[in-house]
Amino acid sequence: MIEQEKEKKMINDSRRGFLKSAAIGSALVVGAEMSPIAAAFADEIPKVTYTGGYKAGTAVQELELLDLVEIEQRAAKVIPKGGFGYIAGGAGDEWTLRENRAAFERKQITPRVLTGKGAVDLRAEILGISIASPIIVCPMGGQGLAHVTAEAGMAMGAAAGNTIMALSTVSTLSMEQVAAAAGGPKWFQLYLQTDDGVNRDLLRRAKAAGYKAIVLTVDSTATGNREADARNNFTFPLPFGNLVGKGSGGNIHALNASFAQKIDAKAIEFVLTESGLPVIVKGISSPDDALLAIRAGASAIQISNHGGRQLDGSPATFTVLPAVAKAVDRKVPIILDSGIRRGQDVFKALASGADIVGLGRPAYYGLALGGWKGVHSVLKFLNRELSMVMQLAGAQTVEDIKRTNLA
């Protein structure tokens, strides 16, 4: 009874005041996998409407996980082929996609077993926000491709895991709908548009909706050659909720054409001025770019190669991390994404200069397989694995990890 009351309170908190719209129904298909308490609140979860016969996941359930690698193939059975290719695929020959994983294998953690340190403490903080662990959820577009609850489900899972969710400009649901669907801290990711009026509107809406920072993505002035999309003749079966009425619809080609093809330090200053929020510059691989961003007013740097989806042949984020961290010299926090699948990866990233890591595709797959509960399951699993690694490596806190030397 006590556990049911706790679950009821958590669901109430995470769904407070959800904004319904004409495009989003109020009923979610409820199956046997949902708990009675979750089912009682199902009318508050949005259900997106697809075109062309597209059918994404509907289950809301906790997941049994052995690792966050095999979850991809499980998700492939739930997400339609075109959508899965869009999510899982990389650019070109996908060398960078593979290298993001392989780079972690070239560094080792030396166990420390006589430190006398006890139970670990995963808690972390970034830009004044306290979170359960140094793991946040990256911005990822079109989450309705994975599950009928789309970004509302992702936001609920992140809130249940007491961490930050970053919402993409090209989300299925609007930023206002996602903000109202779940509690917990959120950042808004901006793909800078050619029309400054659109940019200004997006930034002001994000601040009004309660987003705590802007993640300015700077590595998307052109779109990588994602061959899976061409092979699958993929078109989005859903609109982009933040850009309705701006000529984008669900047409990814029209959307890409609207992205700014030139981004410099002035863009960072523009975002700062128009939003009045901290700006995280995402898509950094070069120490010089990191320093340019900081001089322009960036509050944090996100080392990212878009999960291997942009410039194939570019180095893994973990490979460039030490050089960027040395240049940044703790002036601002560093977030690293792309390739995180293991607690060991998180540990190695923090030991090499990152302050926080961003989780991408595994959270997407968790959403596909189990809705918000699936996302929460993925976060819990990665936190458990990180906790185990820390215990065996002799690191009691996140700060201890940062003082660790890798072999």
Salt bridges, closest charged atoms under 4 A:
GLU3 OE2 - LYS6 NZ 3.85
GLU7 OE2 - LYS373 NZ 3.49
ASP13 OD2 - LYS9 NZ 2.95
ASP13 OD1 - ARG16 NH2 2.80
GLU70 OE2 - ARG74 NH1 3.45
GLU99 OE2 - ARG106 NH2 2.25
ASP121 OD2 - ARG123 NH2 2.73
GLU176 OE2 - ARG205 NE 2.81
ASP201 OD2 - ARG205 NH1 3.82
ASP219 OD1 - HIS306 ND1 3.08
GLU227 OE1 - ARG231 NH1 3.70
GLU274 OE1 - ARG200 NE 3.23
GLU274 OE1 - ARG204 NH2 2.97
ASP345 OD2 - ARG101 NH1 2.76
ASP355 OD1 - LYS402 NZ 2.84
GLU385 OE2 - ARG342 NH1 2.95
GLU399 OE2 - LYS402 NZ 3.29
ASP400 OD2 - LYS117 NZ 3.14
ASP400 OD1 - ARG403 NH2 2.58
